[in-house]
C-alpha cells in the first residue's frame, strides 16, 4: 500500500511539472514569426498591431522622413488620438541608444524611462530595456545590443543607430520575429516609422540665427560621422537656408569630426590656421561645438565678438556654455522630452492606435535670450492623459 501511494504521488508530481512547463510562452523565433505582417495586422510579440499592417520597412533603403507627405507633430498626435489607452497587454519596449558617453543620448534614455514609468503608473503593464554601445564609433557593439534585445523578446525597438546601415542585420531579424523598429532622432535602413525632430529644419533655424545675429563673414562647418542622413540634412539645411536668405555669410570649408569632441577641437584649430578671418563655426552637434570652443579659447579670438560657435542638440553642457558666454547658440532638440515623446508614441501604436509613419518632435534655437526659460515651458509640455 505504501509503495503504491508513493508511486501515485511521483506520477502526479511529474504531470504537474509538465503542465507548468507547457504554460510558459516560448520566445518568438525566425522559424515561427512572420517575416512581414499579415494582411489584417502586424503580428508581433504583443499581438495585433494595426500600425504596421501594410508591411515592414525596406531593409535595403533608408527610411527618409523628409519624403513622407503625411506627418503629424507630437501635439497633433495628441490632439488627434486623445488619451493613451489603458490595457492589460504586457509590453516590453527596447531603447537602443548610441552611447551613454554623450549627454544627449543619456537624456534621451532618461526620457524613455520617465515616460514608461508614467504609463506604467497609470494602469498599463509597460516596461523598458535600455542599452547602448560603448561609444559612437562602436557600430558592431550597437548591433550586438539590438540582437540581445530581440532575444529578450521585446515588442518594439526604439533605436538611434550610429549609421544608416550598421544595424540592418538586426532590423531584418527583428522583422522576422514580428518586432517593429522605430527610428528615434535619426533614420536608418528598414525603419518602420520615425519619431524625432526635422533634421533639415534644424539646419535652417541655425542659419536663420546666424543671419540675424552675425549677418556676414566666413563660416566653416564641423560635421558628424560621414554617411549619416542627419549629418547631410543638418548641413544642407544650413547651407540652403543661407542661399534662400541671400546671406552675406559664406561657407568656406567643412570637415567631419565624427561627433567627437577632441577631433572637433583639432578640426577647428586647423580651420583657424587656414582662415584668419572666420566669423562662424557651425557644428552638427554640441559635443563638437564644445570642442571648437576649446580650440578658440586657446587663441586670442574673443568668443561671441570675433567668432561665434553654433551647436545642435541642446545638451546641459551646451546650456552651461551659453550661460558662461562661450557657446553662442544651440539648436535645442530637448532630448529628455524627445525620449518621453518617442516612448509615448511607441506605446500608443503597440496598443492599437494609428499614427502617420512620421511624428515630429520640437526643435528651436537656444541662446542668451531664452537660456533661462525651462525646457518644458519652451515646448509647452504637458503630461499625457489616460483612458
C-alpha positions, 0 to 999 in steps of 0.5 A, spaced: 500 500 500 505 504 501 509 503 495 503 504 491 501 511 494 508 513 493 508 511 486 501 515 485 504 521 488 511 521 483 506 520 477 502 526 479 508 530 481 511 529 474 504 531 470 504 537 474 511 539 472 509 538 465 503 542 465 507 548 468 512 547 463 507 547 457 504 554 460 510 558 459 510 562 452 516 560 448 520 566 445 518 568 438 523 565 433 525 566 425 522 559 424 515 561 427 514 569 426 512 572 420 517 575 416 512 581 414 505 582 417 499 579 415 494 582 411 489 584 417 495 586 422 502 586 424 503 580 428 508 581 433 510 579 440 504 583 443 499 581 438 495 585 433 498 591 431 494 595 426 500 600 425 504 596 421 499 592 417 501 594 410 508 591 411 515 592 414 520 597 412 525 596 406 531 593 409 535 595 403 533 603 403 533 608 408 527 610 411 527 618 409 522 622 413 523 628 409 519 624 403 513 622 407 507 627 405 503 625 411 506 627 418 503 629 424 507 633 430 507 630 437 501 635 439 497 633 433 498 626 435 495 628 441 490 632 439 488 627 434 488 620 438 486 623 445 488 619 451 493 613 451 489 607 452 489 603 458 490 595 457 492 589 460 497 587 454 504 586 457 509 590 453 516 590 453 519 596 449 527 596 447 531 603 447 537 602 443 541 608 444 548 610 441 552 611 447 551 613 454 558 617 453 554 623 450 549 627 454 544 627 449 543 620 448 543 619 456 537 624 456 534 621 451 534 614 455 532 618 461 526 620 457 524 613 455 524 611 462 520 617 465 515 616 460 514 608 461 514 609 468 508 614 467 504 609 463 506 604 467 503 608 473 497 609 470 494 602 469 498 599 463 503 593 464 509 597 460 516 596 461 523 598 458 530 595 456 535 600 455 542 599 452 547 602 448 554 601 445 560 603 448 561 609 444 559 612 437 564 609 433 562 602 436 557 600 430 558 592 431 557 593 439 550 597 437 548 591 433 550 586 438 545 590 443 539 590 438 540 582 437 540 581 445 534 585 445 530 581 440 532 575 444 529 578 450 523 578 446 521 585 446 515 588 442 518 594 439 525 597 438 526 604 439 533 605 436 538 611 434 543 607 430 550 610 429 549 609 421 544 608 416 546 601 415 550 598 421 544 595 424 540 592 418 542 585 420 538 586 426 532 590 423 531 584 418 531 579 424 527 583 428 522 583 422 522 576 422 520 575 429 514 580 428 518 586 432 517 593 429 523 598 429 522 605 430 527 610 428 528 615 434 532 622 432 535 619 426 533 614 420 536 608 418 535 602 413 528 598 414 525 603 419 518 602 420 516 609 422 520 615 425 519 619 431 524 625 432 525 632 430 526 635 422 533 634 421 533 639 415 529 644 419 534 644 424 539 646 419 535 652 417 533 655 424 541 655 425 542 659 419 536 663 420 540 665 427 546 666 424 543 671 419 540 675 424 545 675 429 552 675 425 549 677 418 556 676 414 563 673 414 566 666 413 563 660 416 566 653 416 562 647 418 564 641 423 560 635 421 558 628 424 560 621 422 560 621 414 554 617 411 549 619 416 542 622 413 542 627 419 549 629 418 547 631 410 540 634 412 543 638 418 548 641 413 544 642 407 539 645 411 544 650 413 547 651 407 540 652 403 537 656 408 543 661 407 542 661 399 534 662 400 536 668 405 541 671 400 546 671 406 552 675 406 555 669 410 559 664 406 561 657 407 568 656 406 570 649 408 567 643 412 570 637 415 567 631 419 569 630 426 565 624 427 561 627 433 567 627 437 569 632 441 577 632 441 577 631 433 572 637 433 577 641 437 583 639 432 578 640 426 577 647 428 584 649 430 586 647 423 580 651 420 583 657 424 590 656 421 587 656 414 582 662 415 584 668 419 578 671 418 572 666 420 566 669 423 562 662 424 563 655 426 557 651 425 557 644 428 552 638 427 552 637 434 554 640 441 559 635 443 563 638 437 561 645 438 564 644 445 570 642 442 571 648 437 570 652 443 576 649 446 580 650 440 578 658 440 579 659 447 586 657 446 587 663 441 586 670 442 579 670 438 574 673 443 568 668 443 561 671 441 565 678 438 570 675 433 567 668 432 561 665 434 560 657 435 553 654 433 551 647 436 545 642 435 542 638 440 541 642 446 545 638 451 546 641 459 553 642 457 551 646 451 546 650 456 552 651 461 556 654 455 551 659 453 550 661 460 558 662 461 558 666 454 562 661 450 557 657 446 553 662 442 547 658 440 544 651 440 539 648 436 535 645 442 532 638 440 530 637 448 532 630 448 529 628 455 522 630 452 524 627 445 525 620 449 518 621 453 515 623 446 518 617 442 516 612 448 509 615 448 508 614 441 511 607 441 506 605 446 500 608 443 501 604 436 503 597 440 496 598 443 492 599 437 492 606 435 494 609 428 499 614 427 502 617 420 509 613 419 512 620 421 511 624 428 515 630 429 518 632 435 520 640 437 526 643 435 528 651 436 534 655 437 537 656 444 541 662 446 542 668 451 535 670 450 531 664 452 537 660 456 533 661 462 526 659 460 525 651 462 525 646 457 518 644 458 515 651 458 519 652 451 515 646 448 509 647 452 509 640 455 504 637 458 503 630 461 499 625 457 492 623 459 489 616 460 483 612 458 
